[in-house]
Amino acid sequence: MNSLKLTFIPFDMKRLILLVAGLMTSIGLLAQNDRADNIVGIYSGGIGRDAFKASIEKAPDGTFRGHVIWVAERYGKDGRLRLDARNPDKSLRSTPLEQIVLFRGLKYNPGKQLWEGTKIYDPNRGIRANMTATFDGAKTLKIRGSLLGISETEIWTKE
């Protein structure tokens, strides 16, 4: 008759807790980028006079559209409503800042786990740049704009 011996294997409880916590955090971060619709919501960005809120919505064709819904300074020093004066499309220069469409046609790439395939409009400069977006945490959306080899990343916080 064989007897089964149970041997106590000591382990460091702190290491186990840290390992489990690390795995859960990693899975949580990956989960933010694993579904296209996770990007839908209201975001805040910018600081001071340039602070804004934007809404990202899903379009009927399955792509995503982002537009400004609030700006910190709605009126200029002259008391007039601030408009999209730098828009290269002259027909859009009378658009109030809180109605500007920032992007449309954004697509989710499940292989890369990011959103891409469109241009984002920068109303401060009046330019459009190639856009990608990824989550860096549960509520931190990194928006990257690239034009002629120069890139800039903005952080938007999901509300």
Backbone hydrogen bonds, N-H to C=O, Kabsch-Sander energy under -0.5 kcal/mol:
donor,donor_aa,acceptor,acceptor_aa,energy
5,K,3,S,-0.6
6,L,4,L,-0.5
7,T,5,K,-0.6
8,F,6,L,-0.5
9,I,7,T,-0.5
13,M,11,F,-0.8
16,L,12,D,-1.8
17,I,13,M,-2.5
18,L,14,K,-2.6
19,L,15,R,-2.6
20,V,16,L,-2.6
21,A,17,I,-2.7
22,G,18,L,-2.5
23,L,19,L,-2.4
24,M,20,V,-2.5
25,T,21,A,-2.3
26,S,22,G,-2.4
27,I,23,L,-2.5
28,G,24,M,-2.3
29,L,25,T,-2.4
30,L,26,S,-2.3
31,A,27,I,-2.2
32,Q,28,G,-1.1
33,N,29,L,-0.7
33,N,30,L,-0.8
34,D,31,A,-1.0
38,N,35,R,-1.6
39,I,36,A,-1.3
40,V,37,D,-1.6
41,G,56,I,-1.9
43,Y,54,A,-3.0
44,S,157,T,-2.3
45,G,52,F,-2.2
50,D,47,I,-1.8
51,A,48,G,-1.8
52,F,45,G,-2.4
53,K,70,W,-2.2
54,A,43,Y,-2.6
55,S,67,H,-2.8
56,I,41,G,-2.9
57,E,55,S,-0.5
57,E,65,R,-2.8
59,A,63,T,-3.2
62,G,59,A,-2.3
64,F,106,L,-2.0
65,R,57,E,-2.7
66,G,103,F,-2.3
67,H,55,S,-2.1
68,V,100,I,-2.7
69,I,53,K,-3.0
70,W,53,K,-1.4
72,A,51,A,-2.5
73,E,49,R,-0.7
74,R,72,A,-0.7
76,G,80,R,-3.0
79,G,76,G,-2.0
82,R,74,R,-3.0
84,D,95,T,-2.2
85,A,83,L,-2.2
87,N,84,D,-1.5
90,K,88,P,-1.0
92,L,89,D,-2.5
93,R,90,K,-1.1
95,T,92,L,-1.8
97,L,82,R,-1.9
99,Q,96,P,-2.2
100,I,97,L,-1.3
102,L,66,G,-2.2
102,L,100,I,-0.6
103,F,66,G,-1.8
106,L,64,F,-2.1
107,K,116,E,-3.2
109,N,114,L,-3.5
113,Q,109,N,-1.5
114,L,109,N,-1.5
115,W,133,A,-2.4
116,E,107,K,-3.2
118,T,131,M,-0.6
120,I,129,A,-3.0
121,Y,102,L,-2.7
122,D,127,I,-3.1
125,R,122,D,-0.8
126,G,122,D,-2.4
127,I,122,D,-1.3
129,A,120,I,-2.3
130,N,146,S,-2.3
131,M,118,T,-2.4
132,T,144,R,-1.8
133,A,115,W,-2.1
134,T,142,K,-1.7
136,D,140,T,-3.3
141,L,139,K,-0.7
141,L,156,W,-3.1
142,K,134,T,-3.5
142,K,140,T,-0.6
143,I,141,L,-0.7
143,I,154,E,-2.9
144,R,132,T,-3.0
144,R,142,K,-0.6
145,G,143,I,-0.5
145,G,152,E,-2.9
146,S,130,N,-2.2
147,L,150,I,-2.8
150,I,147,L,-1.8
152,E,145,G,-2.4
154,E,143,I,-3.1
156,W,141,L,-2.8
156,W,154,E,-0.5
157,T,44,S,-2.7
158,K,139,K,-3.0
158,K,156,W,-0.5
159,E,42,I,-2.8
